[in-house]
Amino acid sequence: MTRQEDAAMPDDLQDESLSDLFDERSRLLAMAFRILGSRADAEDAVQDTYARWYRMTDEERAAVRVPAAWLTTALGRVSLNMLGSARHRREQYVGQWLPEPTAARGAGPGTVAGAPGPVDPADRVTLDDEVSMALMVVLESLTPAERVVFVLHDVFRLPFDEIAGIVGRTTQACRTLASSARRHIADRRSGDADPEQQRRVVGSFWAAARSGDLAALVGLLDPHATATSDGGGHVRAALRVVAGADRVARFLLGALGKSDDLVAELENDGAEPQLVIRRGDMVVGVGSFHVVGERVADIWLVLNPEKLRTWNPES
């Protein structure tokens, strides 16, 4: 469409076209977040994608039959490129790196869990029940190509022939990458508790933690349990993974008892139970749990304030 043709269009049609284009933003954010594991990186990827769209000429944009498909393709390529640089940055990261915890959807449309006030729905990463911290951690162990192919095909249902053009591989190679990613995820998550079982086990675990019952805590932890905390160099956190049921239990009880001005609550209104730690109205930590069978196998505690911005939009 040329500038003259665009100018000749009724305003309501122009507004409708722009509205349709930006209606894709929430979906693109969700896609980028799954690929990159960081809201800030996801927002950068989406912004770059729209910038590429508007850098095209009017004639080039008019030649795009399905803008949503073009945006998806562009986002996939941008995200794949960003994965390499993001992983390099994480090698320089202070302490352990964890994906960002997702704010619970139970807070209702247009709000962010743990923080009052409306938030533009287009500015939220929309997630479904398949997105848990356990899955995001496993996705981090995939190769960049495996991760992009898995997210685009298995989560967003893009056909392999379209994905091939995004990752620069053949269609068959993309099928192989997706199959490899599925096997890896299945191996890493074999024995995972179902949602109801997870809530029950985590509830019992948190009750033991609140009472300070070390023996009960140890009994609810897998013997090889781990606790990983991510402060990103901004706040104090364990620089190494804490391993072993007894050490994890003592670490958790010690962390919870360090400050009198912290309030920790187990919240179950999202896709998974999360331990939300607040100082006043500010969320300063979010803990997630990986349950295998009847025991907690992993605890992931995000303390980095940069990763808690969706929980504290006012900040």
C-alpha positions as CSV (number, residue, x, y, z in Angstrom):
1,M,0.0,0.0,0.0
2,T,1.4,3.4,-1.0
3,R,1.3,6.5,1.2
4,Q,-1.3,8.0,-1.1
5,E,-3.5,4.9,-0.9
6,D,-3.0,4.9,2.9
7,A,-4.0,8.5,3.1
8,A,-7.1,7.8,1.0
9,M,-8.2,5.1,3.4
10,P,-11.0,5.9,5.8
11,D,-9.6,6.6,9.3
12,D,-11.6,3.7,10.8
13,L,-10.0,1.3,8.3
14,Q,-6.5,2.6,9.1
15,D,-7.2,2.3,12.8
16,E,-8.5,-1.2,12.4
17,S,-5.4,-2.2,10.4
18,L,-3.1,-0.8,13.1
19,S,-5.2,-2.4,15.9
20,D,-4.9,-5.8,14.2
21,L,-1.2,-5.4,13.9
22,F,-0.7,-4.5,17.6
23,D,-3.1,-7.1,18.7
24,E,-0.3,-9.5,17.9
25,R,2.0,-8.0,20.5
26,S,0.7,-10.1,23.4
27,R,1.1,-13.3,21.5
28,L,4.6,-12.3,20.3
29,L,5.6,-11.5,23.9
30,A,4.5,-14.9,25.1
31,M,6.4,-16.6,22.3
32,A,9.6,-14.6,22.9
33,F,9.4,-15.1,26.6
34,R,9.3,-18.9,26.2
35,I,12.2,-18.7,23.8
36,L,14.4,-16.3,25.8
37,G,13.2,-16.8,29.4
38,S,13.5,-13.1,30.2
39,R,10.7,-10.5,30.0
40,A,13.2,-7.7,29.2
41,D,14.7,-9.7,26.4
42,A,11.3,-10.7,25.1
43,E,10.2,-7.0,25.0
44,D,13.4,-6.1,23.2
45,A,12.7,-8.9,20.6
46,V,9.2,-7.7,20.1
47,Q,10.3,-4.1,19.7
48,D,13.0,-5.1,17.2
49,T,10.4,-7.1,15.3
50,Y,8.0,-4.1,15.0
51,A,10.9,-1.9,14.1
52,R,11.8,-4.2,11.2
53,W,8.1,-4.0,10.0
54,Y,8.2,-0.2,10.0
55,R,11.6,0.0,8.3
56,M,10.0,-1.6,5.2
57,T,8.6,0.6,2.5
58,D,4.9,0.9,2.1
59,E,5.1,-1.3,-1.0
60,E,7.0,-4.0,0.9
61,R,4.4,-4.0,3.7
62,A,1.6,-4.1,1.1
63,A,3.2,-7.2,-0.4
64,V,2.8,-9.1,2.9
65,R,-0.4,-11.1,2.6
66,V,-0.5,-12.1,6.3
67,P,1.2,-9.6,8.6
68,A,0.8,-11.8,11.7
69,A,2.7,-14.6,10.0
70,W,5.4,-12.1,8.9
71,L,5.7,-10.8,12.5
72,T,6.0,-14.4,13.8
73,T,8.8,-15.2,11.3
74,A,10.7,-12.1,12.1
75,L,10.3,-12.6,15.8
76,G,11.6,-16.2,15.5
77,R,14.7,-15.0,13.7
78,V,15.3,-12.1,16.2
79,S,14.9,-14.4,19.1
80,L,17.2,-17.1,17.7
81,N,19.9,-14.4,17.2
82,M,19.3,-13.1,20.7
83,L,19.7,-16.5,22.3
84,G,23.4,-16.7,21.5
85,S,24.2,-13.3,23.0
86,A,21.9,-13.9,26.0
87,R,23.8,-17.1,26.8
88,H,27.1,-15.3,26.6
89,R,25.8,-12.6,29.0
90,R,24.7,-15.4,31.4
91,E,28.2,-16.7,31.5
92,Q,29.2,-13.4,33.0
93,Y,26.2,-13.4,35.4
94,V,26.8,-13.0,39.1
95,G,25.7,-16.3,40.7
96,Q,23.1,-18.6,39.4
97,W,20.8,-17.5,36.5
98,L,17.1,-18.5,36.6
99,P,14.2,-17.7,34.2
100,E,11.8,-15.0,35.4
101,P,8.9,-16.3,37.5
102,T,5.6,-15.5,35.8
103,A,3.0,-13.5,37.7
104,A,-0.1,-15.5,38.5
105,R,-3.0,-15.0,36.2
106,G,-5.4,-15.4,39.2
107,A,-5.0,-11.7,39.9
108,G,-7.4,-11.1,37.1
109,P,-7.4,-9.5,33.7
110,G,-5.3,-6.4,33.5
111,T,-3.6,-6.8,36.9
112,V,-0.3,-8.3,38.0
113,A,-0.2,-10.6,41.0
114,G,1.2,-9.1,44.2
115,A,0.7,-5.5,43.0
116,P,-2.4,-3.3,42.9
117,G,-3.5,-1.2,40.0
118,P,-4.4,-1.9,36.3
119,V,-1.9,-2.9,33.8
120,D,-2.4,-2.7,30.0
121,P,-3.2,-6.3,28.9
122,A,-1.0,-5.8,25.8
123,D,1.9,-5.2,28.2
124,R,1.7,-8.6,29.9
125,V,3.3,-11.8,28.9
126,T,0.3,-14.1,28.5
127,L,1.0,-17.6,29.6
128,D,-0.9,-20.8,29.9
129,D,-0.7,-23.8,32.3
130,E,2.1,-25.4,30.2
131,V,4.5,-22.7,31.3
132,S,6.0,-23.5,34.7
133,M,9.4,-22.7,36.2
134,A,10.3,-26.4,35.8
135,L,9.6,-26.3,32.1
136,M,11.5,-23.0,31.7
137,V,14.5,-24.4,33.5
138,V,14.5,-27.4,31.2
139,L,14.2,-25.2,28.1
140,E,17.4,-23.5,29.2
141,S,19.3,-26.8,28.7
142,L,18.2,-27.1,25.0
143,T,20.3,-25.8,22.2
144,P,19.1,-22.5,20.7
145,A,17.8,-24.2,17.6
146,E,16.0,-26.9,19.6
147,R,14.4,-24.3,21.8
148,V,13.1,-22.2,19.0
149,V,11.8,-25.1,17.0
150,F,10.1,-26.7,20.0
151,V,8.4,-23.5,21.1
152,L,7.3,-22.5,17.6
153,H,6.0,-26.0,16.7
154,D,4.9,-27.7,19.9
155,V,3.6,-24.7,21.7
156,F,2.5,-22.3,18.9
157,R,1.7,-25.0,16.3
158,L,3.7,-23.5,13.4
159,P,4.3,-26.0,10.6
160,F,7.8,-27.3,10.2
161,D,8.1,-25.9,6.7
162,E,7.6,-22.4,8.0
163,I,10.0,-22.9,10.9
164,A,12.7,-24.1,8.5
165,G,12.8,-20.7,7.0
166,I,13.2,-19.1,10.4
167,V,16.0,-21.2,11.7
168,G,17.8,-21.8,8.4
169,R,17.4,-25.6,8.5
170,T,15.6,-28.1,6.3
171,T,12.1,-29.2,7.2
172,Q,13.4,-32.7,8.1
173,A,16.1,-31.1,10.3
174,C,13.5,-29.1,12.2
175,R,11.5,-32.3,12.8
176,T,14.7,-33.9,14.2
177,L,15.3,-30.9,16.4
178,A,11.8,-31.0,17.8
179,S,12.0,-34.7,18.4
180,S,15.3,-34.2,20.3
181,A,13.9,-31.4,22.4
182,R,10.8,-33.5,23.3
183,R,13.0,-36.5,24.4
184,H,15.2,-34.2,26.5
185,I,12.2,-32.6,28.2
186,A,10.6,-35.9,28.8
187,D,13.7,-37.4,30.3
188,R,14.3,-34.4,32.6
189,R,10.6,-34.3,33.7
190,S,9.9,-38.0,34.1
191,G,8.2,-38.6,37.4
192,D,6.9,-35.0,37.8
193,A,3.9,-34.7,40.0
194,D,0.6,-33.7,38.5
195,P,-0.7,-30.2,39.4
196,E,-3.0,-31.5,42.3
197,Q,-0.2,-33.6,43.8
198,Q,2.3,-30.8,43.4
199,R,0.0,-28.4,45.3
200,R,-0.5,-30.9,48.1
201,V,3.2,-31.7,48.5
202,V,4.2,-28.1,48.4
203,G,1.5,-27.2,50.9
204,S,2.8,-29.8,53.3
205,F,6.4,-28.6,52.7
206,W,5.5,-25.0,53.4
207,A,3.6,-25.9,56.6
208,A,6.7,-27.6,57.8
209,A,8.8,-24.6,56.9
210,R,6.6,-22.2,58.7
211,S,6.7,-24.3,61.9
212,G,10.4,-24.6,61.7
213,D,10.2,-28.4,61.7
214,L,13.6,-29.4,60.2
215,A,12.9,-33.1,60.4
216,A,9.6,-32.8,58.6
217,L,11.2,-30.6,55.9
218,V,14.0,-33.1,55.3
219,G,11.4,-35.8,55.0
220,L,9.6,-33.9,52.3
221,L,12.7,-33.3,50.3
222,D,14.3,-35.7,47.8
223,P,17.6,-36.9,49.2
224,H,19.3,-35.2,46.2
225,A,17.2,-32.0,46.4
226,T,18.7,-28.7,45.2
227,A,18.0,-25.1,46.0
228,T,19.0,-22.4,43.5
229,S,18.7,-18.7,44.3
230,D,19.2,-15.9,41.8
231,G,20.2,-12.4,43.1
232,G,21.9,-11.3,39.9
233,G,24.5,-9.4,42.0
234,H,21.8,-6.9,43.1
235,V,20.9,-8.6,46.4
236,R,22.5,-11.3,48.5
237,A,21.9,-14.8,47.3
238,A,23.8,-18.1,47.4
239,L,26.3,-18.0,44.6
240,R,26.2,-21.8,44.2
241,V,23.5,-24.4,44.1
242,V,22.7,-25.9,47.6
243,A,22.5,-29.7,47.3
244,G,21.2,-32.4,49.6
245,A,18.0,-32.6,51.6
246,D,19.5,-31.6,55.0
247,R,21.5,-28.6,53.6
248,V,18.5,-27.4,51.5
249,A,16.2,-27.6,54.6
250,R,18.7,-25.6,56.7
251,F,19.3,-23.1,53.9
252,L,15.5,-22.5,53.6
253,L,14.9,-22.1,57.3
254,G,17.9,-19.8,57.6
255,A,16.8,-17.6,54.7
256,L,13.2,-17.3,56.1
257,G,14.5,-16.3,59.5
258,K,17.0,-13.6,58.5
259,S,14.7,-10.6,58.5
260,D,11.7,-9.7,60.6
261,D,10.3,-7.3,58.0
262,L,9.8,-10.0,55.4
263,V,6.4,-11.8,54.9
264,A,6.4,-15.0,52.9
265,E,3.1,-16.6,51.7
266,L,2.4,-19.6,49.5
267,E,0.1,-18.5,46.7
268,N,-1.8,-21.0,44.6
269,D,-3.7,-18.8,42.2
270,G,-1.4,-19.3,39.2
271,A,-0.3,-22.2,37.1
272,E,1.8,-23.5,40.0
273,P,2.1,-22.8,43.7
274,Q,4.6,-20.1,44.3
275,L,6.3,-18.8,47.5
276,V,5.9,-15.0,47.4
277,I,8.1,-13.0,49.7
278,R,7.2,-9.3,50.4
279,R,8.7,-6.4,52.2
280,G,5.7,-4.2,52.8
281,D,3.9,-3.9,49.4
282,M,7.0,-4.8,47.4
283,V,7.6,-8.4,46.2
284,V,11.3,-9.1,46.9
285,G,11.4,-12.8,46.1
286,V,9.4,-15.6,44.3
287,G,10.1,-19.3,44.9
288,S,9.0,-22.1,42.7
289,F,9.0,-25.8,43.4
290,H,9.7,-29.0,41.3
291,V,7.9,-32.0,42.8
292,V,8.8,-35.5,41.8
293,G,6.5,-38.2,43.3
294,E,5.8,-37.2,46.9
295,R,8.9,-35.1,47.5
296,V,10.3,-31.7,46.5
297,A,13.2,-32.2,44.2
298,D,14.2,-28.6,43.4
299,I,13.5,-25.1,44.8
300,W,14.1,-22.1,42.6
301,L,14.2,-18.7,44.4
302,V,14.3,-15.5,42.3
303,L,15.5,-12.5,44.3
304,N,16.9,-10.3,41.5
305,P,14.6,-7.2,41.5
306,E,15.0,-6.8,37.7
307,K,13.2,-10.2,37.3
308,L,10.4,-9.2,39.6
309,R,9.2,-6.1,37.6
310,T,5.9,-7.8,36.5
311,W,5.2,-8.3,40.2
312,N,6.0,-4.7,41.1
313,P,4.8,-2.6,38.1
314,E,4.7,0.5,40.2
315,S,8.5,0.4,40.6
